[in-house]
Amino acid sequence: MKKYIIAFFLLAISFMYIFLSNETGGARVFVNLMTFAGIYGLAAIGINVHFGWTGLLNFGHAAFMGIGAYTTVLLIPHSLGREGVVISSGLPLPIAILVGIVAAALLGLLLGLPTLRLRGDYLAIVTIAAAEIFRLLVRDFENLTGGVYGIIQFSDSLQNSRPDFITRFSESYDISPAQFWVGVLTWISIIVILLILSRLKKSPWGRALRAVREDEDAVRALGKNAVLLKLQSFMLGAAIGGLSGIFLVFNYGTVQASTFVPVLTFYVWAALILGGVGSLGGPALGAVIFWVIIASTDSISRFLFESPDGQQLAGVRFVIVGLLIMFFMIFRPSGILGKKEELLLDVK
Amino acid sequence: MLEQLGNGLLLGVIIALGSVALSLLYGVTRIVNFAHGEIIAFGAIMALFFSSSPDSSLLYLDRFSPLGINFLTSVILSILLCGVFGGLLELCLFKPLRKNNFGNIAVLVVTIGLSIFLRHVYLLFASAKPTSYILELQRREDYFGVQLTPRNVQVLIIGFAVMVLVGIFLTYTRTGKAMRAVRDSSDLASISGINSDYIILVTWIFSSMLAGFTGIIQGVINNVRWNMGFLILLLIFAGTVLGGIGTSFGAMFGGFIIGILVQLSVGLEFMDGHTEAKNAIALALMIIILLVRPQGIFGNKDRIS
């Protein structure tokens, strides 16, 4: 119970910080921050299925997010690359999103097959490499992906479905209706996915997954196929990652090779560790608090450098991200909402 | 394709040296050190800091200006500093974690955090743009059909010599033998009276000095960048996995093969115009190796699952 009170106070302080530090346009900043937090929270929920439930080290989440996003965006009307070739026909958005999610799950299958039989650290190496391969291929195969020029003008498929009351509400509070709509959809998805996951976690399948995390040999001795269980968990988390990637590009309105850099994964990891590995709502909570911390690092940059440029801002942010990951892993590995007994700290 | 062989040999030496250091550390401590690349970058950046002329606007913060000392002295100084750095990491971070029974996975996540932290500290303090050491420019010459500059040839020779020395150190010296003993079984080693804490500290120092040397070589051949460590780390992983994780000579061999393959693949027909994808080939090869022979070429089968 105590940790929920702490979580509540942290959230309250975070929201107060947002509104007090921005005298004008507080609502705008709030929606921007909550949308990003939702997207990263969704991605962190995916990693939580991998790491928190099953003990799989996935450091290539950017690749799953990226493949989901690129698949979806390429299937709907868009404008591609340096010349901006307009492709005006495409699948309906819900089907495209579904295909994107399936593509992410299939990438999970592809990466999982060779590595899930091996010790955990191999998976970490392979996933981090896969994320880099993905980025390099996206960059290099420009006529398919738009390369560094990317893909634009695909947002309409989503924004056309925006209900009128969202638009009216946004206008009366001076927030971007497009971003608000993405944010609302993201948080609805988080709630739906968390409801499904809470059922799954209590199911025999969910218990078997946690058994794999605790002691794989015992699971095998009971006649369960541990590799298959790990593969299923890996694909499920990858699919959730794919969905978060789709929301991410709709939030930006564009996607290019630099959207899914490997460091994106570490943002998500930081949010997960902050919120609590293994807990259900922890990743989403962690993502909100994480984004408030990130937003406040800019004032640290201004303290260190007279007029920080983009590189310095990003540098300070990532220094903080690295410190957060280290400190929480060392001193409070269960994060804000996690349970200590659910952690795989002494797994060799 | 052959014109790329020179580049391949150079990249091979870099990756081979980096792989030995990573693999040795992994063998002795069981830590997959994602911050290895950052120690490599530390060596390169420190050498840049020592050797660049004081009036060059090298650093972001104007509080420091480069020292402008002789290049060879800077190299030695930076390698020593890397050793100190590695030793401090072990004493202040990894030894306490070990004593508190942190599992390998938790320590792995900590090394990831450490690598992100260090890399972006470099971004804040060191050069953001690729910078070269102040060495005279040299023209490529023909050595047995391979195009290299005279300095690159020196680098190759020194790199090979260091690898041979590492091999001799591991095979014949007391400390080297003790390292291999701890690697094979730390319990048996401590029964035989080997102080495993001391050996682990020595391994950290040794592996970090090797990493720093790798970074300086990389800086001499290419240039120094804040994120050079991350880029090379993935190739080092590929080399280590190819040769067999935890093996020293396997890692050297694997690293060398990866380096040559990456550069030779530039000459392939379907790679035309896809210069960035050459690294993807090495990483894809690593995934294939894991599929067919997960212990690597020289690896030990019982280490993998």
Chai-1 contact restraints between the chains, C-beta under 6 A:
chainA,res_idxA,chainB,res_idxB,connection_type,confidence,min_distance_angstrom,max_distance_angstrom,comment,restraint_id
A,P114,B,I287,contact,1.0,0.0,6.0,A-B,restraint_1
A,P114,B,L290,contact,1.0,0.0,6.0,A-B,restraint_2
A,P114,B,L291,contact,1.0,0.0,6.0,A-B,restraint_3
A,T115,B,L290,contact,1.0,0.0,6.0,A-B,restraint_4
A,L118,B,P294,contact,1.0,0.0,6.0,A-B,restraint_5
A,L118,B,I304,contact,1.0,0.0,6.0,A-B,restraint_6
A,L118,B,S305,contact,1.0,0.0,6.0,A-B,restraint_7
A,R119,B,S305,contact,1.0,0.0,6.0,A-B,restraint_8
A,G120,B,I105,contact,1.0,0.0,6.0,A-B,restraint_9
A,D121,B,V32,contact,1.0,0.0,6.0,A-B,restraint_10
A,D121,B,L108,contact,1.0,0.0,6.0,A-B,restraint_11
A,I125,B,F237,contact,1.0,0.0,6.0,A-B,restraint_12
A,V126,B,I287,contact,1.0,0.0,6.0,A-B,restraint_13
A,A129,B,L234,contact,1.0,0.0,6.0,A-B,restraint_14
A,A129,B,L283,contact,1.0,0.0,6.0,A-B,restraint_15
A,E132,B,L234,contact,1.0,0.0,6.0,A-B,restraint_16
A,I133,B,A280,contact,1.0,0.0,6.0,A-B,restraint_17
A,I133,B,L283,contact,1.0,0.0,6.0,A-B,restraint_18
A,L136,B,E276,contact,1.0,0.0,6.0,A-B,restraint_19
A,L136,B,A277,contact,1.0,0.0,6.0,A-B,restraint_20
A,L136,B,N279,contact,1.0,0.0,6.0,A-B,restraint_21
A,L136,B,A280,contact,1.0,0.0,6.0,A-B,restraint_22
A,L137,B,A280,contact,1.0,0.0,6.0,A-B,restraint_23
A,R139,B,E276,contact,1.0,0.0,6.0,A-B,restraint_24
A,D140,B,H274,contact,1.0,0.0,6.0,A-B,restraint_25
A,D140,B,E276,contact,1.0,0.0,6.0,A-B,restraint_26
A,D140,B,A277,contact,1.0,0.0,6.0,A-B,restraint_27
A,F266,B,I116,contact,1.0,0.0,6.0,A-B,restraint_28
A,Q311,B,A128,contact,1.0,0.0,6.0,A-B,restraint_29
A,G315,B,H120,contact,1.0,0.0,6.0,A-B,restraint_30
A,G315,B,L123,contact,1.0,0.0,6.0,A-B,restraint_31
A,G315,B,L124,contact,1.0,0.0,6.0,A-B,restraint_32
A,F318,B,I116,contact,1.0,0.0,6.0,A-B,restraint_33
A,F318,B,H120,contact,1.0,0.0,6.0,A-B,restraint_34
A,V319,B,F117,contact,1.0,0.0,6.0,A-B,restraint_35
A,V319,B,H120,contact,1.0,0.0,6.0,A-B,restraint_36
A,V319,B,V121,contact,1.0,0.0,6.0,A-B,restraint_37
A,V321,B,I116,contact,1.0,0.0,6.0,A-B,restraint_38
A,G322,B,G113,contact,1.0,0.0,6.0,A-B,restraint_39
A,G322,B,I116,contact,1.0,0.0,6.0,A-B,restraint_40
A,G322,B,F117,contact,1.0,0.0,6.0,A-B,restraint_41
A,L323,B,F117,contact,1.0,0.0,6.0,A-B,restraint_42
A,I325,B,G113,contact,1.0,0.0,6.0,A-B,restraint_43
A,M326,B,V110,contact,1.0,0.0,6.0,A-B,restraint_44
A,M326,B,G113,contact,1.0,0.0,6.0,A-B,restraint_45
A,M326,B,L114,contact,1.0,0.0,6.0,A-B,restraint_46
A,M329,B,A106,contact,1.0,0.0,6.0,A-B,restraint_47
A,M329,B,V109,contact,1.0,0.0,6.0,A-B,restraint_48
A,M329,B,V110,contact,1.0,0.0,6.0,A-B,restraint_49
A,L344,B,I105,contact,1.0,0.0,6.0,A-B,restraint_50
A,L345,B,G103,contact,1.0,0.0,6.0,A-B,restraint_51
A,L345,B,A106,contact,1.0,0.0,6.0,A-B,restraint_52
A,D346,B,N101,contact,1.0,0.0,6.0,A-B,restraint_53
A,D346,B,G103,contact,1.0,0.0,6.0,A-B,restraint_54
A,V347,B,G103,contact,1.0,0.0,6.0,A-B,restraint_55
A,V347,B,I105,contact,1.0,0.0,6.0,A-B,restraint_56
A,K348,B,G103,contact,1.0,0.0,6.0,A-B,restraint_57
A,K348,B,N104,contact,1.0,0.0,6.0,A-B,restraint_58
